[in-house]
Amino acid sequence: MAEMAVSFAIDKLLPLLIEEVNLLKGVHKEFADIKDELVSIQAFLKDADRRAAAQAPNISEMDKIWVKQVREVAFRIEDVVDEYMLSLEQQPQDQPDNPGCAALIQMITQLFKTLKQRHQIASEIQEIKSLMCGIKKRSESYNFKPSFEQGSSSSNEGQL
């Protein structure tokens, strides 16, 4: 009876554990990807601000909304970058001073803190990627082409 309960628990928990390991294992690559994305977004926003200043009265509402959404994503990415860099700085680089069991407990405690921070960062990166996909899908569903890209007016008529 106990074996069945353990087997059932393992069958349910193992996929979750594998998913969590994959999430945490990929956090460094995900961080590098999102940091590169931030550089691209910042360049886009700088260009969009410059063009908006030049075309001020001709900027469509859709352009304004789209740039605002992209800017908000950039702020969230900056927050994640700061959080990630802070978590790296907080990791102890030295071995614990106290030998034996106390050192082991200290190392395990630090490991759990690190894993918790990585999980939060990885989850935030996934959420940011989802937001970016949502912005892109909405612009495609409304056949929106930013006037910044076209150099003329945008086509933002909805397809409902």
C-alpha positions in Angstrom: 0.0 0.0 0.0 2.8 2.4 1.0 4.7 1.4 -2.2 1.7 2.4 -4.3 1.5 5.8 -2.6 5.2 6.4 -3.1 5.0 5.3 -6.7 2.0 7.6 -7.3 3.8 10.5 -5.7 6.9 9.9 -7.8 4.9 9.6 -11.0 3.2 13.0 -10.2 6.3 14.8 -8.9 9.0 13.6 -11.3 7.7 15.6 -14.3 7.3 18.7 -12.1 10.8 18.2 -10.8 12.2 17.8 -14.4 10.4 20.9 -15.5 11.9 22.9 -12.6 15.4 21.6 -13.3 15.1 22.6 -16.9 13.8 26.0 -15.9 16.6 26.6 -13.5 19.3 25.1 -15.7 18.4 27.5 -18.6 18.3 30.7 -16.5 21.8 31.9 -17.6 21.0 31.5 -21.3 17.6 33.0 -20.8 19.2 35.9 -19.0 21.6 36.4 -21.9 18.8 36.3 -24.4 16.6 38.8 -22.6 19.6 41.1 -22.1 20.2 41.1 -25.8 16.5 41.7 -26.4 16.7 44.7 -24.1 19.6 46.2 -26.2 17.4 45.9 -29.3 14.3 47.4 -27.6 16.4 50.3 -26.3 17.7 51.0 -29.8 14.1 50.8 -31.2 12.7 53.1 -28.5 15.5 55.6 -29.0 14.7 55.6 -32.8 11.0 55.7 -32.1 11.3 58.7 -29.8 13.4 60.5 -32.4 10.9 59.9 -35.1 8.0 60.7 -32.9 9.5 64.1 -32.2 9.9 64.7 -35.9 6.4 63.5 -36.8 4.6 64.6 -33.5 1.2 65.6 -34.9 1.1 62.6 -37.3 1.7 59.8 -34.8 -1.3 57.4 -34.6 -2.9 56.3 -31.4 -1.9 52.7 -32.2 1.8 53.8 -32.6 1.6 55.5 -29.2 0.1 52.5 -27.5 2.5 50.0 -29.1 5.6 52.1 -28.1 4.2 52.4 -24.6 3.8 48.6 -24.3 7.2 48.0 -25.6 8.7 50.6 -23.2 6.9 48.9 -20.3 8.4 45.5 -21.3 11.9 47.2 -21.4 11.4 48.5 -17.9 10.5 45.0 -16.7 13.6 43.6 -18.5 15.8 46.2 -16.8 14.3 45.1 -13.4 15.1 41.5 -14.1 18.6 42.3 -15.2 19.2 44.3 -12.0 17.7 41.4 -9.9 19.9 38.9 -11.6 23.1 40.9 -11.2 22.2 41.5 -7.5 21.7 37.8 -7.0 25.1 37.1 -8.5 26.7 39.6 -6.2 25.0 38.2 -3.1 26.3 34.7 -3.7 29.2 33.9 -1.3 32.4 33.2 -3.2 34.3 31.8 -0.2 33.9 28.5 1.6 32.2 28.7 5.0 34.4 29.5 7.9 33.0 27.0 10.3 33.9 23.3 9.6 31.6 20.3 9.8 27.9 20.2 10.1 27.4 23.9 10.5 29.2 24.6 7.2 27.0 22.0 5.5 23.8 23.6 6.9 25.1 27.0 5.8 25.8 25.7 2.3 22.4 24.1 2.0 20.7 27.2 3.2 22.6 29.3 0.6 21.7 26.7 -2.1 18.0 27.0 -1.4 18.2 30.8 -1.4 20.0 30.7 -4.8 17.5 28.3 -6.3 14.6 30.4 -5.1 16.1 33.5 -6.6 16.8 31.7 -9.9 13.3 30.4 -10.0 11.8 33.9 -9.5 14.1 35.3 -12.2 13.4 32.5 -14.7 9.6 32.8 -14.1 9.8 36.6 -14.6 11.8 36.1 -17.9 9.1 33.6 -19.1 6.4 36.1 -18.3 8.3 38.9 -20.1 8.6 36.7 -23.2 4.9 36.0 -23.0 4.1 39.7 -22.8 6.4 40.3 -25.9 4.6 37.6 -27.8 1.2 39.1 -26.8 2.3 42.5 -28.1 3.4 41.0 -31.4 0.2 38.9 -31.8 -2.0 41.9 -31.1 -0.2 44.0 -33.7 -0.5 41.1 -36.2 -4.2 40.5 -35.4 -5.0 44.1 -36.1 -2.8 44.2 -39.1 -0.8 47.0 -37.4 2.5 48.2 -39.0 4.2 50.9 -37.0 4.6 54.1 -38.9 8.1 54.2 -37.6 8.9 51.2 -39.8 7.1 52.3 -42.8 8.1 55.9 -42.8 4.5 56.9 -43.5 1.1 56.3 -41.8 0.3 53.0 -40.2 -2.3 50.5 -41.3 -4.1 49.6 -38.1 -7.6 48.6 -39.1 -8.9 45.9 -36.9 -9.8 42.4 -38.1 -12.5 41.4 -35.6 
